[in-house]
């Protein structure tokens, strides 16, 4: 009985996180922990990060809008993931210096 409950809980967590993720507007970013909190799972920021990491490369979900609490891209600089996220964020108006996001007049951080 324990395994089905764990699977059910994981499915609920994943569906809630992906639902909130899908609603993050163009030009906005959210921290892993805030995404977890808005999904109903406060304190599960690391698990949100793991979920983002496992999304397929061709996903239409705006995974690139999720950053760490210090407004930084979590991938190591110049890695494939970093470069993909940086490019997508810059297309939405973010200015990125190193791995730190800076706001401009069209962007917001939740």
Phi, psi and omega per residue, in radians:
X1 nan -0.464 -3.117
X2 -1.162 -0.759 -3.090
X3 -1.104 -0.831 3.105
X4 -1.047 -0.619 3.108
X5 -1.168 -0.694 3.102
X6 -1.124 -0.812 3.123
X7 -1.071 -0.716 3.127
X8 -1.121 -0.746 3.125
X9 -1.119 -0.743 3.118
X10 -1.125 -0.705 3.116
X11 -1.110 -0.740 3.117
X12 -1.120 -0.806 3.108
X13 -0.991 -0.906 -3.098
X14 -1.061 -0.802 -3.104
X15 -1.140 -0.676 3.128
X16 -1.163 -0.787 -3.136
X17 -1.090 -0.799 -3.113
X18 -1.173 -0.565 3.082
X19 -1.122 -0.878 3.137
X20 -1.118 -0.732 3.107
X21 -0.985 -0.775 -3.094
X22 -1.107 -0.338 -3.090
X23 -1.709 0.025 3.127
X24 -1.265 2.088 -3.046
X25 -1.240 2.726 3.042
X26 -0.879 2.329 3.114
X27 1.480 -0.049 3.118
X28 -1.860 2.751 3.022
X29 -2.351 2.775 3.141
X30 -2.453 2.572 3.096
X31 -1.426 2.654 3.127
X32 -0.899 -0.831 -3.113
X33 -1.133 -0.649 3.121
X34 -1.213 -0.661 3.081
X35 -1.098 -0.742 3.089
X36 -1.069 -0.795 -3.126
X37 -1.085 -0.825 -3.134
X38 -1.146 -0.409 3.121
X39 -1.455 -0.107 3.140
X40 1.666 0.250 -3.117
X41 -2.270 1.139 3.133
X42 -1.026 2.459 3.137
X43 1.536 0.059 -3.104
X44 -1.888 0.540 -3.129
X45 -1.022 -0.720 3.135
X46 -1.111 -0.674 3.127
X47 -1.177 -0.605 3.050
X48 -1.084 -0.758 3.101
X49 -1.032 -0.744 3.115
X50 -1.126 -0.678 3.112
X51 -1.128 -0.750 3.120
X52 -1.074 -0.697 -3.120
X53 -1.115 -0.516 -3.079
X54 -1.577 -0.082 3.124
X55 -1.135 2.527 3.105
X56 -1.114 2.585 -3.110
X57 -1.031 -0.499 -3.094
X58 -1.656 0.273 3.135
X59 -1.054 2.555 3.070
X60 -1.591 -0.123 3.110
X61 -1.187 2.522 -3.099
X62 -1.418 1.007 -3.135
X63 -0.965 -0.541 -3.073
X64 -1.163 -0.252 -3.140
X65 -1.480 0.055 3.129
X66 -1.816 2.131 -3.106
X67 -2.287 3.058 -3.137
X68 -1.438 3.036 -3.028
X69 -1.140 -0.314 3.111
X70 -1.599 0.244 -3.100
X71 1.056 0.707 -3.139
X72 -2.136 2.619 2.984
X73 -1.251 2.302 -3.049
X74 -1.425 -0.366 3.091
X75 -1.164 2.611 3.047
X76 -1.117 2.480 -3.107
X77 -0.979 2.487 3.079
X78 1.200 0.171 3.003
X79 -1.431 2.921 -3.141
X80 -1.003 -0.823 -3.135
X81 -1.078 -0.766 3.112
X82 -1.035 -0.853 -3.085
X83 -1.132 -0.679 3.107
X84 -1.148 -0.787 -3.130
X85 -1.159 -0.766 -3.141
X86 -1.040 -0.815 -3.135
X87 -1.053 -0.796 -3.131
X88 -1.127 -0.729 -3.140
X89 -1.187 -0.694 3.126
X90 -1.127 -0.618 3.086
X91 -1.117 -0.429 3.132
X92 -1.645 0.117 3.037
X93 1.767 0.032 3.120
X94 -1.356 2.536 3.019
X95 -1.833 2.206 -3.067
X96 -2.117 2.138 3.108
X97 -2.016 1.984 -2.982
X98 1.193 -1.985 3.051
X99 -2.069 0.167 -3.098
X100 -1.665 2.306 3.096
X101 -1.505 2.398 3.035
X102 -2.088 2.462 -3.119
X103 -1.328 2.584 2.867
X104 -2.181 -3.014 -3.013
X105 -1.184 -0.227 -3.081
X106 -1.877 0.027 -3.037
X107 -2.054 2.660 3.120
X108 -2.422 2.583 3.097
X109 -2.096 2.197 3.116
X110 -1.575 nan nan
